[in-house]
Amino acid sequence: MQHFDVIIIGAGPSGSTAGAMLADAGKRVLSIEKQHFPRFTIGESLLPHCMEFLTIAGLEPAVQQQAELLGFQYKDGAAFLRRGMHTNFDFTKKFSSGPGTTFQVKRAQFDKLLADEAEKKGLEIRYGITVTGFDNSAPAITVLTVEDEQGNSSQLSANFVLDASGFGRVLPRLLDLEVPSNFPVRQANFCHIKDGITSPTFDRNKILITVHDQHQDVWFWLIPFSDGTASFGVVGKAERFDSRLSAQENLWQQLQQTPELATLLSNAKPIREVRTLTGYSANVRQLYGKNYALLGNAGEFLDPVFSSGVTIALRSSVTAVRLVLRQLNGEQPDWEQEYSVPLRKGISTFRYFVEAWYDGRFQDVIFSSKRNDGVTAMISAILAGYAWDETNPYVAETERRMNVLREICIE
């Protein structure tokens, strides 16, 4: 049985970041990835806060160097559209310190870049391997049962396991950690398109979030890439979609019901099959246990509306690795107070903004003409990913501040 200091389940952004940091620290670390890279996935609009964690992991220089070669689209903010009302947030004018720009990336390219760079640092990645069993009953050694694509099983052991499996949620399923999300079941239909946008006012440096003309709880994302393509999708409760129609028909039907966006995308053509995700929001009873921790989406996924997924994943990765290294050195970190509690604080901030988006309160704030520069900078910081900055009043007192601001905006 091969033994490693740490085994990471998954080689996406959180897995690669963790692997790079652990390898830099001289640890023997293995990443087990079910798929083969490059592979298609969504979540293409990064937040500026991500760049800090990529820097910590030593991966940011490679991202910057490859940005032009791989066609990463520069991103400096977010734009919003609702029934003829336009507004935007400039992330370079935010309340919190830290990077104010980032990229919109095709994840197939981006994830492979991070994985390849982590391998250069010493991370071993084995693709096409599925984790089928987990046994942490021994005092200090955890045993994973894995299976290759030919159905051959084997076992690996480690002192610690990090689950970076994303929507695969390997350990939550194997250890029965999953609990129902408090978010309603929503559906997303999405694909990549040749966008054909000719409007001179369209800003490709920003993600565009558009509210459906008839239903405020239905919205579209449009994430432009530098090559004239874009990621495009619609999100809403399942009952907002016609079950008699295909995923592509549903996506285009919703688009036609929102004329201004339909005009912007009048020349758009799908270049990938339209896919569907339903009931993607997820939660768990705990983010850690005996000799294991859950990273990013493997622990909790909220909603795609503010593109928080990769940011949460990278923050969880960097935070967890620091504790893992201490534990491997014989210390006993307080995983509750040093990992779960602080990580969930930022997630709770994002959660509240997501809830306020769907019930309309945050939309009223976003599209209000009464929003001053100071408030805009504070909100911009959260939309840029800085949901853990408690010097920001909208992080420290999220609910009270949001409700007061909304009342001012609708007066």
Helices and strands as residue ranges (DSSP letters): E 2-9, H 13-24, E 29-33, H 49-56, H 60-70, E 73-75, E 77-82, E 85-90, G 91-93, E 102-104, H 107-121, E 124-127, E 130-135, E 142-147, E 153-163, G 166-168, H 170-174, E 178-179, E 186-194, E 206-211, E 219-224, E 229-237, G 238-240, H 247-256, H 259-264, E 269-270, E 275-278, E 283-284, E 288-289, E 292-294, G 296-298, G 304-306, H 309-328, H 335-335, I 336-340, H 341-359, H 361-366, H 373-383, H 393-396, H 398-410
